[in-house]
Amino acid sequence: MTVSIRSALPNDLPRIPDLEREAAQRFRGTTQGALADAAPSMTEPFLRRALQADRLLVAEEGETLCGFALLDQCGTDGWLQEFDVPLAFGGQGIGRALLAFSCAWARGRGCRRLTLTTFRNVPFNAPFYTRFGFAELVADETLPAHLRNALAQEEAAGLGDRCAMALDL
Ligand SMILES: CC(C)(COP(=O)(O)OP(=O)(O)OC[C@H]1O[C@@H](n2cnc3c(N)ncnc32)[C@H](O)[C@@H]1OP(=O)(O)O)[C@@H](O)C(=O)NCCC(=O)NCCS
């Protein structure tokens, strides 16, 4: 079955929290196992606003949604805020396809980089992004505000070992 990536439509919204919850199950057995029970994190109004601004991409296999990416733009940075593929659809390249489409989304808006924050030592996080071409950014005053704020909020929420990364587009 072929997977296609497209902008989300209103009918897709009810499925997004389930996709996030199912993808989070991957954290069981990692250093961040508690996250498996923390999802979903995004409210319906938040997702609806993202959809209306064309910031929500979904992956679809036939008529089944099998992943999504939530993006934003901060100046000349694209920002991958959330990115999820349920375990049942994992390892088929859907994540890579969503990431490639996210790069195209950011390029199309004139962004020069795609940025994100992630866990350094979770195998399907920073190591995966590194293989895709992302590099870790130094977390000092040169870090753009959206990433500095995200890292600060994540630290306040008790998440450790987070880092910011960027891919030049
Ligand atoms: C990150 C994620 C979206 C990747 O989805 P996916 O569809 O399984 O990814 P792909 O099939 O395209 O594989 C991408 C890479 O991840 C690697 N990978 C996937 N699951 C992995 C695991 N459990 N352990 C180690 N590597 C893993 C694959 O080997 C592949 O690497 P390669 O392409 O460099 O060989 C998915 O793991 C996920 O939803 N994780 C939970 C939520 C999350 O961590 N989101 C990112 C937040 S920053």
Backbone and ligand atoms as CSV (ligand in chain L), in Angstrom:
chain,resi,resn,atom,element,x,y,z
A,1,MET,N,N,0.863,-1.207,0.000
A,1,MET,CA,C,0.000,0.000,0.000
A,1,MET,C,C,0.893,1.248,0.000
A,2,THR,N,N,0.513,2.226,-0.806
A,2,THR,CA,C,1.319,3.441,-0.896
A,2,THR,C,C,0.896,4.448,0.174
A,3,VAL,N,N,1.889,5.102,0.742
A,3,VAL,CA,C,1.598,6.144,1.740
A,3,VAL,C,C,1.665,7.502,1.056
A,4,SER,N,N,0.665,8.326,1.283
A,4,SER,CA,C,0.739,9.690,0.749
A,4,SER,C,C,0.732,10.678,1.915
A,5,ILE,N,N,1.382,11.799,1.684
A,5,ILE,CA,C,1.442,12.865,2.698
A,5,ILE,C,C,0.652,14.049,2.151
A,6,ARG,N,N,-0.192,14.633,2.986
A,6,ARG,CA,C,-1.004,15.779,2.548
A,6,ARG,C,C,-1.317,16.668,3.748
A,7,SER,N,N,-1.824,17.860,3.454
A,7,SER,CA,C,-2.297,18.734,4.523
A,7,SER,C,C,-3.513,18.094,5.187
A,8,ALA,N,N,-3.632,18.254,6.494
A,8,ALA,CA,C,-4.770,17.683,7.217
A,8,ALA,C,C,-6.070,18.384,6.818
A,9,LEU,N,N,-7.172,17.624,6.898
A,9,LEU,CA,C,-8.513,18.145,6.646
A,9,LEU,C,C,-9.306,18.052,7.956
A,10,PRO,N,N,-10.395,18.829,8.088
A,10,PRO,CA,C,-11.142,18.826,9.354
A,10,PRO,C,C,-11.532,17.416,9.829
A,11,ASN,N,N,-11.895,16.526,8.898
A,11,ASN,CA,C,-12.298,15.162,9.294
A,11,ASN,C,C,-11.156,14.363,9.909
A,12,ASP,N,N,-9.916,14.798,9.698
A,12,ASP,CA,C,-8.759,14.073,10.252
A,12,ASP,C,C,-8.576,14.359,11.743
A,13,LEU,N,N,-9.107,15.506,12.200
A,13,LEU,CA,C,-8.766,15.978,13.557
A,13,LEU,C,C,-9.056,14.978,14.681
A,14,PRO,N,N,-10.232,14.294,14.666
A,14,PRO,CA,C,-10.506,13.391,15.797
A,14,PRO,C,C,-9.490,12.262,15.945
A,15,ARG,N,N,-8.779,11.936,14.884
A,15,ARG,CA,C,-7.843,10.803,14.929
A,15,ARG,C,C,-6.453,11.211,15.451
A,16,ILE,N,N,-6.160,12.512,15.424
A,16,ILE,CA,C,-4.796,12.960,15.761
A,16,ILE,C,C,-4.390,12.578,17.194
A,17,PRO,N,N,-5.259,12.807,18.216
A,17,PRO,CA,C,-4.849,12.409,19.572
A,17,PRO,C,C,-4.554,10.916,19.685
A,18,ASP,N,N,-5.323,10.079,18.969
A,18,ASP,CA,C,-5.059,8.624,18.997
A,18,ASP,C,C,-3.692,8.325,18.388
A,19,LEU,N,N,-3.381,8.978,17.281
A,19,LEU,CA,C,-2.069,8.756,16.639
A,19,LEU,C,C,-0.950,9.131,17.604
A,20,GLU,N,N,-1.130,10.273,18.311
A,20,GLU,CA,C,-0.093,10.702,19.262
A,20,GLU,C,C,0.058,9.665,20.376
A,21,ARG,N,N,-1.096,9.198,20.905
A,21,ARG,CA,C,-1.065,8.227,22.009
A,21,ARG,C,C,-0.405,6.921,21.551
A,22,GLU,N,N,-0.776,6.456,20.362
A,22,GLU,CA,C,-0.232,5.187,19.865
A,22,GLU,C,C,1.268,5.304,19.575
A,23,ALA,N,N,1.691,6.450,19.052
A,23,ALA,CA,C,3.130,6.648,18.779
A,23,ALA,C,C,3.921,6.708,20.076
A,24,ALA,N,N,3.311,7.307,21.114
A,24,ALA,CA,C,4.021,7.475,22.387
A,24,ALA,C,C,4.324,6.126,23.054
A,25,GLN,N,N,3.612,5.082,22.636
A,25,GLN,CA,C,3.870,3.762,23.238
A,25,GLN,C,C,5.296,3.303,22.957
A,26,ARG,N,N,5.924,3.884,21.930
A,26,ARG,CA,C,7.316,3.533,21.625
A,26,ARG,C,C,8.263,3.904,22.762
A,27,PHE,N,N,7.848,4.874,23.605
A,27,PHE,CA,C,8.759,5.301,24.672
A,27,PHE,C,C,8.862,4.268,25.792
A,28,ARG,N,N,7.899,3.321,25.853
A,28,ARG,CA,C,8.019,2.259,26.864
A,28,ARG,C,C,9.321,1.505,26.612
A,29,GLY,N,N,10.042,1.277,27.683
A,29,GLY,CA,C,11.295,0.547,27.518
A,29,GLY,C,C,12.476,1.455,27.213
A,30,THR,N,N,12.214,2.776,27.030
A,30,THR,CA,C,13.316,3.729,26.885
A,30,THR,C,C,13.483,4.454,28.223
A,31,THR,N,N,14.452,5.364,28.295
A,31,THR,CA,C,14.644,6.154,29.519
A,31,THR,C,C,13.453,7.072,29.774
A,32,GLN,N,N,12.554,7.235,28.785
A,32,GLN,CA,C,11.429,8.171,28.899
A,32,GLN,C,C,10.095,7.431,28.917
A,33,GLY,N,N,10.070,6.266,29.570
A,33,GLY,CA,C,8.876,5.415,29.573
A,33,GLY,C,C,7.609,6.125,30.041
A,34,ALA,N,N,7.741,7.106,30.962
A,34,ALA,CA,C,6.553,7.780,31.497
A,34,ALA,C,C,5.778,8.520,30.408
A,35,LEU,N,N,6.456,8.869,29.316
A,35,LEU,CA,C,5.775,9.616,28.249
A,35,LEU,C,C,4.682,8.794,27.576
A,36,ALA,N,N,4.797,7.473,27.664
A,36,ALA,CA,C,3.790,6.614,27.037
A,36,ALA,C,C,2.411,6.858,27.638
A,37,ASP,N,N,2.387,7.298,28.912
A,37,ASP,CA,C,1.104,7.537,29.578
A,37,ASP,C,C,0.732,9.014,29.591
A,38,ALA,N,N,1.604,9.875,29.055
A,38,ALA,CA,C,1.368,11.322,29.112
A,38,ALA,C,C,0.599,11.828,27.896
A,39,ALA,N,N,0.643,11.093,26.789
A,39,ALA,CA,C,-0.032,11.543,25.561
A,39,ALA,C,C,-1.527,11.203,25.655
A,40,PRO,N,N,-2.418,11.937,24.936
A,40,PRO,CA,C,-2.092,13.043,24.050
A,40,PRO,C,C,-1.904,14.357,24.807
A,41,SER,N,N,-1.160,15.270,24.192
A,41,SER,CA,C,-0.819,16.520,24.860
A,41,SER,C,C,-1.508,17.732,24.236
A,42,MET,N,N,-2.081,17.555,23.061
A,42,MET,CA,C,-2.588,18.735,22.338
A,42,MET,C,C,-4.113,18.771,22.359
A,43,THR,N,N,-4.660,19.966,22.617
A,43,THR,CA,C,-6.113,20.101,22.697
A,43,THR,C,C,-6.708,20.234,21.293
A,44,GLU,N,N,-8.011,19.999,21.209
A,44,GLU,CA,C,-8.703,20.087,19.922
A,44,GLU,C,C,-8.634,21.507,19.338
A,45,PRO,N,N,-8.873,22.576,20.151
A,45,PRO,CA,C,-8.776,23.932,19.588
A,45,PRO,C,C,-7.370,24.248,19.063
A,46,PHE,N,N,-6.343,23.764,19.774
A,46,PHE,CA,C,-4.959,23.979,19.331
A,46,PHE,C,C,-4.733,23.320,17.966
A,47,LEU,N,N,-5.203,22.071,17.838
A,47,LEU,CA,C,-5.025,21.354,16.566
A,47,LEU,C,C,-5.838,22.014,15.454
A,48,ARG,N,N,-7.036,22.486,15.789
A,48,ARG,CA,C,-7.885,23.124,14.771
A,48,ARG,C,C,-7.221,24.398,14.245
A,49,ARG,N,N,-6.627,25.170,15.148
A,49,ARG,CA,C,-5.928,26.393,14.702
A,49,ARG,C,C,-4.754,26.029,13.791
A,50,ALA,N,N,-4.037,24.972,14.144
A,50,ALA,CA,C,-2.908,24.532,13.313
A,50,ALA,C,C,-3.402,24.105,11.932
A,51,LEU,N,N,-4.504,23.386,11.903
A,51,LEU,CA,C,-5.068,22.933,10.624
A,51,LEU,C,C,-5.468,24.134,9.765
A,52,GLN,N,N,-6.129,25.104,10.407
A,52,GLN,CA,C,-6.595,26.272,9.645
A,52,GLN,C,C,-5.437,27.069,9.063
A,53,ALA,N,N,-4.267,26.995,9.713
A,53,ALA,CA,C,-3.085,27.718,9.224
A,53,ALA,C,C,-2.224,26.825,8.323
A,54,ASP,N,N,-2.747,25.672,7.947
A,54,ASP,CA,C,-2.021,24.693,7.121
A,54,ASP,C,C,-0.674,24.322,7.754
A,55,ARG,N,N,-0.709,24.052,9.066
A,55,ARG,CA,C,0.515,23.667,9.783
A,55,ARG,C,C,0.483,22.199,10.216
A,56,LEU,N,N,-0.535,21.461,9.713
A,56,LEU,CA,C,-0.689,20.069,10.136
A,56,LEU,C,C,-0.670,19.172,8.891
A,57,LEU,N,N,0.312,18.277,8.850
A,57,LEU,CA,C,0.435,17.332,7.734
A,57,LEU,C,C,0.077,15.942,8.233
A,58,VAL,N,N,-0.574,15.152,7.383
A,58,VAL,CA,C,-0.877,13.774,7.776
A,58,VAL,C,C,-0.331,12.806,6.730
A,59,ALA,N,N,-0.004,11.598,7.210
A,59,ALA,CA,C,0.363,10.493,6.317
A,59,ALA,C,C,-0.841,9.563,6.250
A,60,GLU,N,N,-1.132,9.076,5.045
A,60,GLU,CA,C,-2.327,8.269,4.833
A,60,GLU,C,C,-1.967,7.053,4.002
A,61,GLU,N,N,-2.425,5.888,4.471
A,61,GLU,CA,C,-2.238,4.640,3.713
A,61,GLU,C,C,-3.635,4.165,3.370
A,62,GLY,N,N,-4.004,4.198,2.089
A,62,GLY,CA,C,-5.411,3.962,1.747
A,62,GLY,C,C,-6.236,5.048,2.404
A,63,GLU,N,N,-7.218,4.639,3.236
A,63,GLU,CA,C,-8.020,5.652,3.937
A,63,GLU,C,C,-7.664,5.715,5.415
A,64,THR,N,N,-6.524,5.120,5.756
A,64,THR,CA,C,-6.118,5.066,7.166
A,64,THR,C,C,-5.019,6.074,7.443
A,65,LEU,N,N,-5.252,6.933,8.436
A,65,LEU,CA,C,-4.189,7.865,8.834
A,65,LEU,C,C,-3.127,7.090,9.611
A,66,CYS,N,N,-1.864,7.329,9.274
A,66,CYS,CA,C,-0.802,6.550,9.912
A,66,CYS,C,C,0.344,7.441,10.393
A,67,GLY,N,N,0.081,8.731,10.589
A,67,GLY,CA,C,1.105,9.603,11.153
A,67,GLY,C,C,0.759,11.054,10.883
A,68,PHE,N,N,1.428,11.934,11.616
A,68,PHE,CA,C,1.225,13.371,11.363
A,68,PHE,C,C,2.449,14.165,11.792
A,69,ALA,N,N,2.554,15.359,11.267
A,69,ALA,CA,C,3.595,16.309,11.654
A,69,ALA,C,C,2.924,17.655,11.888
A,70,LEU,N,N,3.255,18.293,13.001
A,70,LEU,CA,C,2.731,19.620,13.323
A,70,LEU,C,C,3.885,20.605,13.209
A,71,LEU,N,N,3.699,21.618,12.372
A,71,LEU,CA,C,4.787,22.554,12.070
A,71,LEU,C,C,4.410,23.977,12.424
A,72,ASP,N,N,5.421,24.806,12.519
A,72,ASP,CA,C,5.190,26.238,12.676
A,72,ASP,C,C,6.344,26.966,11.987
A,73,GLN,N,N,6.169,28.265,11.830
A,73,GLN,CA,C,7.241,29.070,11.246
A,73,GLN,C,C,7.617,30.167,12.225
A,74,CYS,N,N,8.907,30.294,12.517
A,74,CYS,CA,C,9.410,31.341,13.408
A,74,CYS,C,C,10.505,32.071,12.641
A,75,GLY,N,N,10.178,33.209,12.043
A,75,GLY,CA,C,11.136,33.925,11.198
A,75,GLY,C,C,11.541,33.034,10.032
A,76,THR,N,N,12.832,32.826,9.865
A,76,THR,CA,C,13.290,31.991,8.749
A,76,THR,C,C,13.526,30.539,9.185
A,77,ASP,N,N,13.052,30.199,10.381
A,77,ASP,CA,C,13.116,28.809,10.838
A,77,ASP,C,C,11.764,28.129,10.693
A,78,GLY,N,N,11.755,26.945,10.092
A,78,GLY,CA,C,10.597,26.063,10.234
A,78,GLY,C,C,10.786,25.338,11.555
A,79,TRP,N,N,9.678,24.959,12.201
A,79,TRP,CA,C,9.768,24.306,13.515
A,79,TRP,C,C,8.865,23.081,13.519
A,80,LEU,N,N,9.477,21.931,13.635
A,80,LEU,CA,C,8.720,20.676,13.729
A,80,LEU,C,C,8.360,20.488,15.201
A,81,GLN,N,N,7.120,20.808,15.543
A,81,GLN,CA,C,6.708,20.823,16.953
A,81,GLN,C,C,6.287,19.454,17.460
A,82,GLU,N,N,5.687,18.652,16.581
A,82,GLU,CA,C,5.230,17.323,16.992
A,82,GLU,C,C,5.255,16.436,15.752
A,83,PHE,N,N,5.608,15.174,15.971
A,83,PHE,CA,C,5.877,14.295,14.831
A,83,PHE,C,C,5.646,12.872,15.325
A,84,ASP,N,N,4.610,12.201,14.818
A,84,ASP,CA,C,4.224,10.909,15.389
A,84,ASP,C,C,3.789,9.898,14.341
A,85,VAL,N,N,4.295,8.692,14.480
A,85,VAL,CA,C,3.858,7.545,13.676
A,85,VAL,C,C,3.610,6.396,14.658
A,86,PRO,N,N,2.370,5.870,14.745
A,86,PRO,CA,C,2.105,4.772,15.675
A,86,PRO,C,C,2.999,3.563,15.401
A,87,LEU,N,N,3.248,2.838,16.484
A,87,LEU,CA,C,4.095,1.655,16.412
A,87,LEU,C,C,3.635,0.694,15.314
A,88,ALA,N,N,2.322,0.546,15.153
A,88,ALA,CA,C,1.782,-0.410,14.174
A,88,ALA,C,C,2.222,-0.078,12.744
A,89,PHE,N,N,2.573,1.180,12.501
A,89,PHE,CA,C,2.992,1.593,11.154
A,89,PHE,C,C,4.489,1.902,11.103
A,90,GLY,N,N,5.196,1.609,12.201
A,90,GLY,CA,C,6.601,2.013,12.302
A,90,GLY,C,C,7.520,1.233,11.380
A,91,GLY,N,N,8.683,1.825,11.140
A,91,GLY,CA,C,9.738,1.138,10.391
A,91,GLY,C,C,9.440,0.940,8.915
A,92,GLN,N,N,8.453,1.675,8.384
A,92,GLN,CA,C,8.123,1.543,6.949
A,92,GLN,C,C,8.526,2.777,6.162
A,93,GLY,N,N,9.250,3.669,6.809
A,93,GLY,CA,C,9.672,4.878,6.104
A,93,GLY,C,C,8.663,6.008,6.159
A,94,ILE,N,N,7.581,5.833,6.924
A,94,ILE,CA,C,6.557,6.893,6.982
A,94,ILE,C,C,7.122,8.129,7.691
A,95,GLY,N,N,7.907,7.893,8.757
A,95,GLY,CA,C,8.530,9.006,9.462
A,95,GLY,C,C,9.448,9.801,8.547
A,96,ARG,N,N,10.279,9.084,7.808
A,96,ARG,CA,C,11.186,9.765,6.865
A,96,ARG,C,C,10.400,10.557,5.823
A,97,ALA,N,N,9.306,9.961,5.320
A,97,ALA,CA,C,8.499,10.654,4.303
A,97,ALA,C,C,7.872,11.921,4.884
A,98,LEU,N,N,7.364,11.828,6.110
A,98,LEU,CA,C,6.773,13.011,6.756
A,98,LEU,C,C,7.823,14.092,6.985
A,99,LEU,N,N,9.026,13.644,7.331
A,99,LEU,CA,C,10.118,14.598,7.579
A,99,LEU,C,C,10.516,15.296,6.269
A,100,ALA,N,N,10.608,14.521,5.195
A,100,ALA,CA,C,10.951,15.115,3.885
A,100,ALA,C,C,9.882,16.122,3.468
A,101,PHE,N,N,8.608,15.768,3.707
A,101,PHE,CA,C,7.507,16.677,3.343
A,101,PHE,C,C,7.541,17.930,4.226
A,102,SER,N,N,7.952,17.740,5.497
A,102,SER,CA,C,8.059,18.891,6.411
A,102,SER,C,C,9.132,19.863,5.921
A,103,CYS,N,N,10.230,19.310,5.394
A,103,CYS,CA,C,11.283,20.162,4.818
A,103,CYS,C,C,10.723,20.949,3.631
A,104,ALA,N,N,9.956,20.268,2.786
A,104,ALA,CA,C,9.368,20.946,1.613
A,104,ALA,C,C,8.389,22.026,2.072
A,105,TRP,N,N,7.607,21.721,3.117
A,105,TRP,CA,C,6.647,22.702,3.685
A,105,TRP,C,C,7.416,23.954,4.116
A,106,ALA,N,N,8.532,23.752,4.830
A,106,ALA,CA,C,9.308,24.887,5.349
A,106,ALA,C,C,9.977,25.657,4.202
A,107,ARG,N,N,10.542,24.931,3.251
A,107,ARG,CA,C,11.166,25.584,2.083
A,107,ARG,C,C,10.138,26.431,1.351
A,108,GLY,N,N,8.951,25.884,1.188
A,108,GLY,CA,C,7.861,26.575,0.468
A,108,GLY,C,C,7.465,27.881,1.148
A,109,ARG,N,N,7.757,27.998,2.441
A,109,ARG,CA,C,7.437,29.234,3.176
A,109,ARG,C,C,8.654,30.139,3.305
A,110,GLY,N,N,9.719,29.795,2.599
A,110,GLY,CA,C,10.910,30.648,2.608
A,110,GLY,C,C,11.830,30.402,3.792
A,111,CYS,N,N,11.623,29.309,4.523
A,111,CYS,CA,C,12.495,29.029,5.670
A,111,CYS,C,C,13.868,28.554,5.198
A,112,ARG,N,N,14.872,28.833,6.024
A,112,ARG,CA,C,16.233,28.402,5.681
A,112,ARG,C,C,16.641,27.145,6.432
A,113,ARG,N,N,15.899,26.843,7.535
A,113,ARG,CA,C,16.230,25.645,8.315
A,113,ARG,C,C,14.933,24.993,8.787
A,114,LEU,N,N,15.039,23.709,9.093
A,114,LEU,CA,C,13.970,23.046,9.846
A,114,LEU,C,C,14.557,22.747,11.222
A,115,THR,N,N,13.866,23.181,12.274
A,115,THR,CA,C,14.385,23.048,13.639
A,115,THR,C,C,13.429,22.211,14.483
A,116,LEU,N,N,13.943,21.723,15.611
A,116,LEU,CA,C,13.123,20.924,16.534
A,116,LEU,C,C,13.853,20.772,17.858
A,117,THR,N,N,13.135,20.285,18.865
A,117,THR,CA,C,13.785,19.838,20.106
A,117,THR,C,C,13.433,18.371,20.287
A,118,THR,N,N,14.366,17.617,20.883
A,118,THR,CA,C,14.171,16.169,20.950
A,118,THR,C,C,15.036,15.578,22.065
A,119,PHE,N,N,14.868,14.265,22.293
A,119,PHE,CA,C,15.705,13.583,23.275
A,119,PHE,C,C,17.011,13.136,22.621
A,120,ARG,N,N,18.120,13.459,23.304
A,120,ARG,CA,C,19.441,13.082,22.787
A,120,ARG,C,C,19.626,11.573,22.677
A,121,ASN,N,N,19.182,10.863,23.723
A,121,ASN,CA,C,19.569,9.455,23.809
A,121,ASN,C,C,18.456,8.445,23.555
A,122,VAL,N,N,17.331,8.914,23.026
A,122,VAL,CA,C,16.291,7.964,22.608
A,122,VAL,C,C,16.604,7.594,21.146
A,123,PRO,N,N,16.746,6.292,20.834
A,123,PRO,CA,C,17.261,5.891,19.515
A,123,PRO,C,C,16.482,6.447,18.324
A,124,PHE,N,N,15.134,6.581,18.482
A,124,PHE,CA,C,14.354,7.070,17.348
A,124,PHE,C,C,14.168,8.584,17.392
A,125,ASN,N,N,14.925,9.276,18.233
A,125,ASN,CA,C,14.891,10.739,18.286
A,125,ASN,C,C,16.201,11.304,17.701
A,126,ALA,N,N,17.064,11.936,18.536
A,126,ALA,CA,C,18.241,12.627,17.976
A,126,ALA,C,C,19.073,11.744,17.023
A,127,PRO,N,N,19.331,10.468,17.341
A,127,PRO,CA,C,20.143,9.668,16.397
A,127,PRO,C,C,19.489,9.540,15.020
A,128,PHE,N,N,18.143,9.430,15.020
A,128,PHE,CA,C,17.404,9.365,13.748
A,128,PHE,C,C,17.547,10.683,12.983
A,129,TYR,N,N,17.352,11.801,13.692
A,129,TYR,CA,C,17.467,13.110,13.019
A,129,TYR,C,C,18.901,13.340,12.516
A,130,THR,N,N,19.878,12.878,13.273
A,130,THR,CA,C,21.269,13.039,12.841
A,130,THR,C,C,21.495,12.293,11.519
A,131,ARG,N,N,20.973,11.080,11.435
A,131,ARG,CA,C,21.130,10.318,10.173
A,131,ARG,C,C,20.437,11.025,9.017
A,132,PHE,N,N,19.381,11.791,9.323
A,132,PHE,CA,C,18.651,12.528,8.284
A,132,PHE,C,C,19.410,13.788,7.872
A,133,GLY,N,N,20.398,14.208,8.689
A,133,GLY,CA,C,21.193,15.400,8.329
A,133,GLY,C,C,21.112,16.532,9.325
A,134,PHE,N,N,20.284,16.377,10.375
A,134,PHE,CA,C,20.182,17.420,11.408
A,134,PHE,C,C,21.454,17.449,12.253
A,135,ALA,N,N,21.771,18.616,12.812
A,135,ALA,CA,C,22.895,18.745,13.740
A,135,ALA,C,C,22.400,19.438,15.007
A,136,GLU,N,N,22.986,19.056,16.142
A,136,GLU,CA,C,22.588,19.680,17.413
A,136,GLU,C,C,23.060,21.123,17.453
A,137,LEU,N,N,22.235,22.006,18.003
A,137,LEU,CA,C,22.586,23.419,18.157
A,137,LEU,C,C,23.086,23.654,19.573
A,138,VAL,N,N,24.053,24.546,19.706
A,138,VAL,CA,C,24.556,24.888,21.038
A,138,VAL,C,C,23.454,25.653,21.776
A,139,ALA,N,N,23.166,25.215,23.000
A,139,ALA,CA,C,22.055,25.824,23.757
A,139,ALA,C,C,22.542,27.058,24.511
A,140,ASP,N,N,22.937,28.091,23.780
A,140,ASP,CA,C,23.350,29.344,24.432
A,140,ASP,C,C,22.490,30.488,23.893
A,141,GLU,N,N,22.962,31.730,24.069
A,141,GLU,CA,C,22.127,32.881,23.685
A,141,GLU,C,C,21.942,33.007,22.169
A,142,THR,N,N,22.693,32.216,21.388
A,142,THR,CA,C,22.514,32.259,19.931
A,142,THR,C,C,21.307,31.417,19.491
A,143,LEU,N,N,20.772,30.635,20.401
A,143,LEU,CA,C,19.621,29.793,20.075
A,143,LEU,C,C,18.391,30.682,19.853
A,144,PRO,N,N,17.650,30.494,18.758
A,144,PRO,CA,C,16.464,31.330,18.553
A,144,PRO,C,C,15.438,31.136,19.677
A,145,ALA,N,N,14.613,32.181,19.878
A,145,ALA,CA,C,13.708,32.210,21.040
A,145,ALA,C,C,12.771,31.011,21.078
A,146,HIS,N,N,12.261,30.555,19.904
A,146,HIS,CA,C,11.274,29.457,19.953
A,146,HIS,C,C,11.907,28.186,20.518
A,147,LEU,N,N,13.191,27.961,20.211
A,147,LEU,CA,C,13.862,26.751,20.708
A,147,LEU,C,C,14.268,26.929,22.172
A,148,ARG,N,N,14.727,28.146,22.525
A,148,ARG,CA,C,15.102,28.415,23.915
A,148,ARG,C,C,13.876,28.238,24.823
A,149,ASN,N,N,12.740,28.791,24.372
A,149,ASN,CA,C,11.513,28.669,25.173
A,149,ASN,C,C,11.058,27.216,25.276
A,150,ALA,N,N,11.151,26.499,24.155
A,150,ALA,CA,C,10.721,25.089,24.174
A,150,ALA,C,C,11.579,24.286,25.142
A,151,LEU,N,N,12.898,24.485,25.099
A,151,LEU,CA,C,13.785,23.739,26.008
A,151,LEU,C,C,13.493,24.099,27.459
A,152,ALA,N,N,13.215,25.401,27.713
A,152,ALA,CA,C,12.930,25.832,29.092
A,152,ALA,C,C,11.628,25.195,29.587
A,153,GLN,N,N,10.609,25.168,28.715
A,153,GLN,CA,C,9.323,24.559,29.110
A,153,GLN,C,C,9.481,23.062,29.338
A,154,GLU,N,N,10.276,22.423,28.503
A,154,GLU,CA,C,10.481,20.976,28.650
A,154,GLU,C,C,11.225,20.672,29.951
A,155,GLU,N,N,12.200,21.520,30.257
A,155,GLU,CA,C,12.941,21.324,31.508
A,155,GLU,C,C,11.998,21.530,32.704
A,156,ALA,N,N,11.152,22.565,32.617
A,156,ALA,CA,C,10.206,22.835,33.716
A,156,ALA,C,C,9.224,21.680,33.886
A,157,ALA,N,N,8.943,20.974,32.777
A,157,ALA,CA,C,8.016,19.827,32.842
A,157,ALA,C,C,8.724,18.561,33.319
A,158,GLY,N,N,10.014,18.696,33.627
A,158,GLY,CA,C,10.741,17.553,34.189
A,158,GLY,C,C,11.412,16.666,33.159
A,159,LEU,N,N,11.403,17.111,31.877
A,159,LEU,CA,C,12.047,16.301,30.839
A,159,LEU,C,C,13.549,16.596,30.827
A,160,GLY,N,N,14.353,15.557,30.893
A,160,GLY,CA,C,15.805,15.743,30.853
A,160,GLY,C,C,16.370,15.325,29.518
A,161,ASP,N,N,17.641,15.645,29.297
A,161,ASP,CA,C,18.367,15.170,28.116
A,161,ASP,C,C,17.763,15.662,26.796
A,162,ARG,N,N,17.182,16.878,26.828
A,162,ARG,CA,C,16.624,17.424,25.591
A,162,ARG,C,C,17.689,18.247,24.882
A,163,CYS,N,N,17.595,18.332,23.569
A,163,CYS,CA,C,18.500,19.194,22.808
A,163,CYS,C,C,17.731,19.803,21.637
A,164,ALA,N,N,18.288,20.881,21.094
A,164,ALA,CA,C,17.720,21.516,19.901
A,164,ALA,C,C,18.560,21.100,18.703
A,165,MET,N,N,17.880,20.884,17.577
A,165,MET,CA,C,18.593,20.470,16.355
A,165,MET,C,C,18.073,21.275,15.165
A,166,ALA,N,N,18.889,21.347,14.106
A,166,ALA,CA,C,18.468,22.055,12.900
A,166,ALA,C,C,19.026,21.360,11.666
A,167,LEU,N,N,18.267,21.452,10.598
A,167,LEU,CA,C,18.694,20.962,9.287
A,167,LEU,C,C,18.656,22.144,8.328
A,168,ASP,N,N,19.793,22.464,7.702
A,168,ASP,CA,C,19.797,23.538,6.710
A,168,ASP,C,C,19.029,23.083,5.475
A,169,LEU,N,N,18.167,23.960,4.959
A,169,LEU,CA,C,17.329,23.573,3.817
A,169,LEU,C,C,17.909,24.076,2.498
L,1,LIG,C1,C,10.158,9.268,15.147
L,1,LIG,C2,C,9.081,8.477,14.411
L,1,LIG,C3,C,7.993,9.442,13.923
L,1,LIG,C4,C,9.674,7.710,13.238
L,1,LIG,O1,O,8.614,7.025,12.594
L,1,LIG,P1,P,8.807,5.719,11.631
L,1,LIG,O2,O,7.737,5.785,10.592
L,1,LIG,O3,O,8.931,4.491,12.421
L,1,LIG,O4,O,10.201,6.035,10.969
L,1,LIG,P2,P,10.822,5.398,9.673
L,1,LIG,O5,O,10.215,4.063,9.349
L,1,LIG,O6,O,10.808,6.433,8.599
L,1,LIG,O7,O,12.266,5.157,10.209
L,1,LIG,C5,C,13.047,6.268,10.511
L,1,LIG,C6,C,14.262,5.852,11.250
L,1,LIG,O8,O,13.978,5.639,12.627
L,1,LIG,C7,C,14.589,4.424,13.037
L,1,LIG,N1,N,13.751,3.863,14.079
L,1,LIG,C8,C,12.421,3.768,14.089
L,1,LIG,N2,N,12.022,3.189,15.243
L,1,LIG,C9,C,13.138,2.935,15.962
L,1,LIG,C10,C,13.405,2.353,17.225
L,1,LIG,N3,N,12.418,1.929,18.018
L,1,LIG,N4,N,14.673,2.253,17.637
L,1,LIG,C11,C,15.683,2.696,16.857
L,1,LIG,N5,N,15.499,3.267,15.653
L,1,LIG,C12,C,14.244,3.363,15.209
L,1,LIG,C13,C,14.621,3.572,11.801
L,1,LIG,O9,O,15.651,2.620,11.879
L,1,LIG,C14,C,14.914,4.603,10.725
L,1,LIG,O10,O,16.274,4.932,10.650
L,1,LIG,P3,P,16.979,5.122,9.219
L,1,LIG,O11,O,15.917,5.572,8.247
L,1,LIG,O12,O,18.006,6.144,9.440
L,1,LIG,O13,O,17.484,3.766,8.937
L,1,LIG,C15,C,8.443,7.443,15.367
L,1,LIG,O14,O,9.476,6.662,15.938
L,1,LIG,C16,C,7.590,8.002,16.484
L,1,LIG,O15,O,6.432,8.355,16.296
L,1,LIG,N6,N,8.130,8.046,17.706
L,1,LIG,C17,C,7.387,8.445,18.899
L,1,LIG,C18,C,7.173,9.943,18.931
L,1,LIG,C19,C,8.446,10.687,18.721
L,1,LIG,O16,O,9.472,10.364,19.293
L,1,LIG,N7,N,8.364,11.714,17.889
L,1,LIG,C20,C,9.506,12.570,17.603
L,1,LIG,C21,C,9.610,13.602,18.658
L,1,LIG,S1,S,11.039,14.640,18.459
